[in-house]
Amino acid sequence: MARLPFDDEHAPLYSVGQVAEMLQIQQAFLRRLDEHDVVRPSRSAGGQRRYSRYEITVVQTVIELVDEGMTLVAVRRIFELEQQVRELKAELARERAARGR
């Protein structure tokens, strides 16, 4: 059976207006997240931002961090460092697997 788009947490299904309404935030805040490279949603053929469920979860995290006093620059840096940690962990796992052979 084929997977439906709404089964895929990375499928870009939601508009700026829908996400803003779901999270009870301003649409302008979502545009700022995109402009500051914090959350970069996909674009439709017409150029409209489209958010996945995964990106909505990231936006929720951003809201929490901003509410704690973080700037968008700081939030972006946190996300960058978290990505680096994930990459380093994956590299370490590959190295350990290679040595185990």
VMD Tcl script that builds the backbone (N, CA, C; Angstrom):
set m [mol new atoms 303]
animate dup $m
set s [atomselect $m all]
$s set {name element resname resid chain x y z} {
  {N N MET 1 A 0.845 -1.179 0.000}
  {CA C MET 1 A 0.000 0.000 0.000}
  {C C MET 1 A 0.889 1.241 0.000}
  {N N ALA 2 A 0.574 2.191 -0.836}
  {CA C ALA 2 A 1.367 3.416 -0.958}
  {C C ALA 2 A 1.147 4.317 0.256}
  {N N ARG 3 A 2.223 5.015 0.629}
  {CA C ARG 3 A 2.115 5.982 1.729}
  {C C ARG 3 A 1.418 7.233 1.237}
  {N N LEU 4 A 0.516 7.740 2.030}
  {CA C LEU 4 A -0.171 8.973 1.707}
  {C C LEU 4 A 0.663 10.153 2.198}
  {N N PRO 5 A 0.548 11.322 1.545}
  {CA C PRO 5 A 1.366 12.470 1.954}
  {C C PRO 5 A 1.231 12.816 3.431}
  {N N PHE 6 A 0.026 12.697 4.003}
  {CA C PHE 6 A -0.136 13.065 5.407}
  {C C PHE 6 A 0.463 12.033 6.354}
  {N N ASP 7 A 0.882 10.867 5.828}
  {CA C ASP 7 A 1.586 9.880 6.639}
  {C C ASP 7 A 3.062 10.249 6.797}
  {N N ASP 8 A 3.552 11.087 5.907}
  {CA C ASP 8 A 4.964 11.476 5.887}
  {C C ASP 8 A 5.137 12.762 6.678}
  {N N GLU 9 A 5.879 12.697 7.789}
  {CA C GLU 9 A 6.050 13.888 8.624}
  {C C GLU 9 A 6.825 14.997 7.927}
  {N N HIS 10 A 7.472 14.690 6.808}
  {CA C HIS 10 A 8.242 15.687 6.064}
  {C C HIS 10 A 7.511 16.211 4.826}
  {N N ALA 11 A 6.285 15.751 4.603}
  {CA C ALA 11 A 5.505 16.226 3.453}
  {C C ALA 11 A 5.055 17.661 3.703}
  {N N PRO 12 A 5.330 18.564 2.766}
  {CA C PRO 12 A 4.953 19.980 2.937}
  {C C PRO 12 A 3.476 20.210 2.641}
  {N N LEU 13 A 2.659 20.145 3.680}
  {CA C LEU 13 A 1.213 20.172 3.494}
  {C C LEU 13 A 0.515 21.426 4.006}
  {N N TYR 14 A 1.146 22.188 4.890}
  {CA C TYR 14 A 0.440 23.257 5.600}
  {C C TYR 14 A 0.916 24.640 5.182}
  {N N SER 15 A -0.028 25.544 4.992}
  {CA C SER 15 A 0.283 26.926 4.602}
  {C C SER 15 A 0.682 27.741 5.830}
  {N N VAL 16 A 1.229 28.923 5.585}
  {CA C VAL 16 A 1.592 29.835 6.664}
  {C C VAL 16 A 0.368 30.122 7.535}
  {N N GLY 17 A -0.756 30.403 6.909}
  {CA C GLY 17 A -1.969 30.712 7.652}
  {C C GLY 17 A -2.427 29.559 8.528}
  {N N GLN 18 A -2.352 28.342 7.991}
  {CA C GLN 18 A -2.764 27.176 8.767}
  {C C GLN 18 A -1.847 26.970 9.979}
  {N N VAL 19 A -0.541 27.105 9.774}
  {CA C VAL 19 A 0.413 26.909 10.865}
  {C C VAL 19 A 0.239 28.001 11.910}
  {N N ALA 20 A 0.094 29.238 11.461}
  {CA C ALA 20 A -0.098 30.348 12.394}
  {C C ALA 20 A -1.346 30.131 13.243}
  {N N GLU 21 A -2.404 29.662 12.625}
  {CA C GLU 21 A -3.639 29.406 13.360}
  {C C GLU 21 A -3.461 28.245 14.338}
  {N N MET 22 A -2.833 27.165 13.885}
  {CA C MET 22 A -2.607 26.000 14.750}
  {C C MET 22 A -1.824 26.362 16.003}
  {N N LEU 23 A -0.768 27.163 15.813}
  {CA C LEU 23 A 0.138 27.489 16.911}
  {C C LEU 23 A -0.212 28.800 17.600}
  {N N GLN 24 A -1.229 29.472 17.084}
  {CA C GLN 24 A -1.689 30.757 17.614}
  {C C GLN 24 A -0.540 31.769 17.686}
  {N N ILE 25 A 0.109 31.944 16.521}
  {CA C ILE 25 A 1.187 32.917 16.372}
  {C C ILE 25 A 0.907 33.762 15.139}
  {N N GLN 26 A 1.657 34.825 14.991}
  {CA C GLN 26 A 1.499 35.701 13.838}
  {C C GLN 26 A 2.179 35.085 12.600}
  {N N GLN 27 A 1.561 35.269 11.445}
  {CA C GLN 27 A 2.174 34.816 10.195}
  {C C GLN 27 A 3.527 35.490 9.992}
  {N N ALA 28 A 3.642 36.732 10.414}
  {CA C ALA 28 A 4.904 37.467 10.262}
  {C C ALA 28 A 6.036 36.771 11.016}
  {N N PHE 29 A 5.719 36.157 12.152}
  {CA C PHE 29 A 6.740 35.435 12.914}
  {C C PHE 29 A 7.275 34.268 12.097}
  {N N LEU 30 A 6.398 33.543 11.411}
  {CA C LEU 30 A 6.837 32.419 10.562}
  {C C LEU 30 A 7.713 32.920 9.420}
  {N N ARG 31 A 7.351 34.055 8.837}
  {CA C ARG 31 A 8.174 34.609 7.761}
  {C C ARG 31 A 9.547 35.012 8.290}
  {N N ARG 32 A 9.586 35.563 9.504}
  {CA C ARG 32 A 10.879 35.931 10.113}
  {C C ARG 32 A 11.752 34.706 10.345}
  {N N LEU 33 A 11.148 33.594 10.755}
  {CA C LEU 33 A 11.919 32.365 10.960}
  {C C LEU 33 A 12.571 31.924 9.652}
  {N N ASP 34 A 11.853 32.059 8.562}
  {CA C ASP 34 A 12.386 31.714 7.245}
  {C C ASP 34 A 13.491 32.696 6.848}
  {N N GLU 35 A 13.243 33.974 7.029}
  {CA C GLU 35 A 14.229 35.001 6.661}
  {C C GLU 35 A 15.524 34.873 7.458}
  {N N HIS 36 A 15.434 34.421 8.704}
  {CA C HIS 36 A 16.611 34.258 9.564}
  {C C HIS 36 A 17.205 32.845 9.479}
  {N N ASP 37 A 16.750 32.040 8.523}
  {CA C ASP 37 A 17.249 30.673 8.321}
  {C C ASP 37 A 17.098 29.796 9.561}
  {N N VAL 38 A 16.037 30.013 10.305}
  {CA C VAL 38 A 15.781 29.182 11.482}
  {C C VAL 38 A 14.923 27.986 11.082}
  {N N VAL 39 A 13.827 28.245 10.386}
  {CA C VAL 39 A 12.969 27.197 9.828}
  {C C VAL 39 A 12.701 27.586 8.382}
  {N N ARG 40 A 13.190 26.750 7.451}
  {CA C ARG 40 A 13.057 27.031 6.014}
  {C C ARG 40 A 12.078 26.033 5.401}
  {N N PRO 41 A 10.800 26.385 5.321}
  {CA C PRO 41 A 9.827 25.462 4.734}
  {C C PRO 41 A 10.009 25.342 3.226}
  {N N SER 42 A 9.414 24.303 2.686}
  {CA C SER 42 A 9.388 24.133 1.232}
  {C C SER 42 A 8.531 25.233 0.626}
  {N N ARG 43 A 8.621 25.354 -0.681}
  {CA C ARG 43 A 7.784 26.318 -1.409}
  {C C ARG 43 A 6.921 25.562 -2.410}
  {N N SER 44 A 5.696 26.026 -2.554}
  {CA C SER 44 A 4.802 25.456 -3.564}
  {C C SER 44 A 5.259 25.946 -4.933}
  {N N ALA 45 A 4.639 25.412 -5.982}
  {CA C ALA 45 A 4.960 25.855 -7.342}
  {C C ALA 45 A 4.740 27.359 -7.493}
  {N N GLY 46 A 3.789 27.910 -6.733}
  {CA C GLY 46 A 3.494 29.335 -6.780}
  {C C GLY 46 A 4.347 30.167 -5.835}
  {N N GLY 47 A 5.292 29.522 -5.135}
  {CA C GLY 47 A 6.193 30.243 -4.249}
  {C C GLY 47 A 5.712 30.414 -2.816}
  {N N GLN 48 A 4.576 29.800 -2.484}
  {CA C GLN 48 A 4.066 29.918 -1.117}
  {C C GLN 48 A 4.770 28.922 -0.197}
  {N N ARG 49 A 5.025 29.362 1.037}
  {CA C ARG 49 A 5.653 28.486 2.020}
  {C C ARG 49 A 4.692 27.351 2.366}
  {N N ARG 50 A 5.251 26.141 2.469}
  {CA C ARG 50 A 4.488 24.959 2.856}
  {C C ARG 50 A 5.267 24.222 3.939}
  {N N TYR 51 A 4.617 24.015 5.077}
  {CA C TYR 51 A 5.259 23.411 6.241}
  {C C TYR 51 A 4.867 21.946 6.394}
  {N N SER 52 A 5.829 21.155 6.816}
  {CA C SER 52 A 5.575 19.755 7.152}
  {C C SER 52 A 5.266 19.655 8.641}
  {N N ARG 53 A 4.786 18.490 9.058}
  {CA C ARG 53 A 4.554 18.277 10.495}
  {C C ARG 53 A 5.862 18.410 11.263}
  {N N TYR 54 A 6.958 17.920 10.677}
  {CA C TYR 54 A 8.263 18.035 11.336}
  {C C TYR 54 A 8.625 19.509 11.548}
  {N N GLU 55 A 8.453 20.334 10.518}
  {CA C GLU 55 A 8.785 21.757 10.634}
  {C C GLU 55 A 7.894 22.462 11.652}
  {N N ILE 56 A 6.647 22.044 11.747}
  {CA C ILE 56 A 5.748 22.625 12.747}
  {C C ILE 56 A 6.274 22.310 14.146}
  {N N THR 57 A 6.778 21.102 14.348}
  {CA C THR 57 A 7.373 20.726 15.630}
  {C C THR 57 A 8.591 21.593 15.923}
  {N N VAL 58 A 9.399 21.875 14.903}
  {CA C VAL 58 A 10.572 22.739 15.079}
  {C C VAL 58 A 10.125 24.148 15.446}
  {N N VAL 59 A 9.081 24.644 14.789}
  {CA C VAL 59 A 8.557 25.975 15.113}
  {C C VAL 59 A 8.117 26.016 16.575}
  {N N GLN 60 A 7.473 24.959 17.049}
  {CA C GLN 60 A 7.068 24.907 18.452}
  {C C GLN 60 A 8.286 25.025 19.376}
  {N N THR 61 A 9.374 24.364 19.032}
  {CA C THR 61 A 10.608 24.460 19.816}
  {C C THR 61 A 11.145 25.882 19.787}
  {N N VAL 62 A 11.112 26.508 18.614}
  {CA C VAL 62 A 11.570 27.894 18.488}
  {C C VAL 62 A 10.751 28.798 19.405}
  {N N ILE 63 A 9.449 28.617 19.407}
  {CA C ILE 63 A 8.572 29.439 20.244}
  {C C ILE 63 A 8.980 29.298 21.717}
  {N N GLU 64 A 9.237 28.071 22.149}
  {CA C GLU 64 A 9.649 27.834 23.538}
  {C C GLU 64 A 10.964 28.551 23.844}
  {N N LEU 65 A 11.932 28.452 22.933}
  {CA C LEU 65 A 13.239 29.078 23.154}
  {C C LEU 65 A 13.135 30.603 23.162}
  {N N VAL 66 A 12.335 31.139 22.253}
  {CA C VAL 66 A 12.139 32.595 22.205}
  {C C VAL 66 A 11.439 33.063 23.483}
  {N N ASP 67 A 10.467 32.282 23.950}
  {CA C ASP 67 A 9.773 32.625 25.196}
  {C C ASP 67 A 10.730 32.626 26.396}
  {N N GLU 68 A 11.813 31.837 26.287}
  {CA C GLU 68 A 12.823 31.787 27.351}
  {C C GLU 68 A 13.858 32.899 27.204}
  {N N GLY 69 A 13.722 33.724 26.152}
  {CA C GLY 69 A 14.603 34.869 25.995}
  {C C GLY 69 A 15.662 34.751 24.922}
  {N N MET 70 A 15.651 33.666 24.155}
  {CA C MET 70 A 16.639 33.489 23.091}
  {C C MET 70 A 16.288 34.354 21.887}
  {N N THR 71 A 17.315 34.857 21.207}
  {CA C THR 71 A 17.108 35.558 19.946}
  {C C THR 71 A 17.032 34.535 18.825}
  {N N LEU 72 A 16.553 34.956 17.663}
  {CA C LEU 72 A 16.503 34.031 16.529}
  {C C LEU 72 A 17.904 33.625 16.088}
  {N N VAL 73 A 18.861 34.518 16.210}
  {CA C VAL 73 A 20.252 34.179 15.885}
  {C C VAL 73 A 20.744 33.087 16.827}
  {N N ALA 74 A 20.431 33.205 18.114}
  {CA C ALA 74 A 20.839 32.195 19.087}
  {C C ALA 74 A 20.148 30.860 18.819}
  {N N VAL 75 A 18.872 30.903 18.483}
  {CA C VAL 75 A 18.124 29.678 18.191}
  {C C VAL 75 A 18.726 28.983 16.979}
  {N N ARG 76 A 19.019 29.750 15.932}
  {CA C ARG 76 A 19.634 29.162 14.738}
  {C C ARG 76 A 20.954 28.500 15.099}
  {N N ARG 77 A 21.760 29.150 15.928}
  {CA C ARG 77 A 23.060 28.586 16.327}
  {C C ARG 77 A 22.868 27.298 17.128}
  {N N ILE 78 A 21.891 27.274 18.005}
  {CA C ILE 78 A 21.590 26.055 18.760}
  {C C ILE 78 A 21.266 24.921 17.801}
  {N N PHE 79 A 20.410 25.194 16.815}
  {CA C PHE 79 A 20.046 24.164 15.836}
  {C C PHE 79 A 21.264 23.704 15.035}
  {N N GLU 80 A 22.133 24.640 14.666}
  {CA C GLU 80 A 23.352 24.279 13.933}
  {C C GLU 80 A 24.235 23.367 14.774}
  {N N LEU 81 A 24.409 23.699 16.039}
  {CA C LEU 81 A 25.242 22.882 16.926}
  {C C LEU 81 A 24.619 21.513 17.155}
  {N N GLU 82 A 23.299 21.446 17.293}
  {CA C GLU 82 A 22.634 20.149 17.437}
  {C C GLU 82 A 22.853 19.286 16.200}
  {N N GLN 83 A 22.813 19.897 15.010}
  {CA C GLN 83 A 23.068 19.158 13.775}
  {C C GLN 83 A 24.501 18.644 13.740}
  {N N GLN 84 A 25.451 19.458 14.157}
  {CA C GLN 84 A 26.850 19.026 14.203}
  {C C GLN 84 A 27.027 17.843 15.148}
  {N N VAL 85 A 26.371 17.879 16.292}
  {CA C VAL 85 A 26.449 16.774 17.247}
  {C C VAL 85 A 25.883 15.501 16.611}
  {N N ARG 86 A 24.736 15.604 15.924}
  {CA C ARG 86 A 24.162 14.427 15.255}
  {C C ARG 86 A 25.129 13.856 14.219}
  {N N GLU 87 A 25.752 14.745 13.438}
  {CA C GLU 87 A 26.697 14.294 12.416}
  {C C GLU 87 A 27.916 13.626 13.044}
  {N N LEU 88 A 28.431 14.195 14.118}
  {CA C LEU 88 A 29.588 13.610 14.793}
  {C C LEU 88 A 29.249 12.260 15.414}
  {N N LYS 89 A 28.069 12.125 15.979}
  {CA C LYS 89 A 27.639 10.843 16.538}
  {C C LYS 89 A 27.531 9.786 15.442}
  {N N ALA 90 A 26.999 10.177 14.294}
  {CA C ALA 90 A 26.885 9.236 13.174}
  {C C ALA 90 A 28.265 8.820 12.681}
  {N N GLU 91 A 29.176 9.781 12.593}
  {CA C GLU 91 A 30.541 9.481 12.165}
  {C C GLU 91 A 31.216 8.548 13.163}
  {N N LEU 92 A 31.040 8.795 14.435}
  {CA C LEU 92 A 31.623 7.945 15.466}
  {C C LEU 92 A 31.057 6.530 15.377}
  {N N ALA 93 A 29.760 6.420 15.150}
  {CA C ALA 93 A 29.139 5.102 15.020}
  {C C ALA 93 A 29.698 4.359 13.810}
  {N N ARG 94 A 29.903 5.073 12.688}
  {CA C ARG 94 A 30.485 4.438 11.498}
  {C C ARG 94 A 31.911 3.965 11.781}
  {N N GLU 95 A 32.687 4.783 12.473}
  {CA C GLU 95 A 34.066 4.409 12.810}
  {C C GLU 95 A 34.100 3.187 13.719}
  {N N ARG 96 A 33.223 3.174 14.714}
  {CA C ARG 96 A 33.164 2.024 15.618}
  {C C ARG 96 A 32.750 0.769 14.882}
  {N N ALA 97 A 31.795 0.905 13.959}
  {CA C ALA 97 A 31.347 -0.255 13.173}
  {C C ALA 97 A 32.473 -0.754 12.288}
  {N N ALA 98 A 33.242 0.149 11.691}
  {CA C ALA 98 A 34.355 -0.239 10.813}
  {C C ALA 98 A 35.436 -0.965 11.603}
  {N N ARG 99 A 35.691 -0.533 12.816}
  {CA C ARG 99 A 36.721 -1.187 13.652}
  {C C ARG 99 A 36.240 -2.549 14.146}
  {N N GLY 100 A 34.950 -2.691 14.289}
  {CA C GLY 100 A 34.390 -3.944 14.788}
  {C C GLY 100 A 34.381 -5.063 13.777}
  {N N ARG 101 A 34.627 -4.732 12.525}
  {CA C ARG 101 A 34.585 -5.757 11.459}
  {C C ARG 101 A 35.796 -6.624 11.463}
}
mol reanalyze $m
mol bondsrecalc $m
mol representation Tube
mol addrep $m
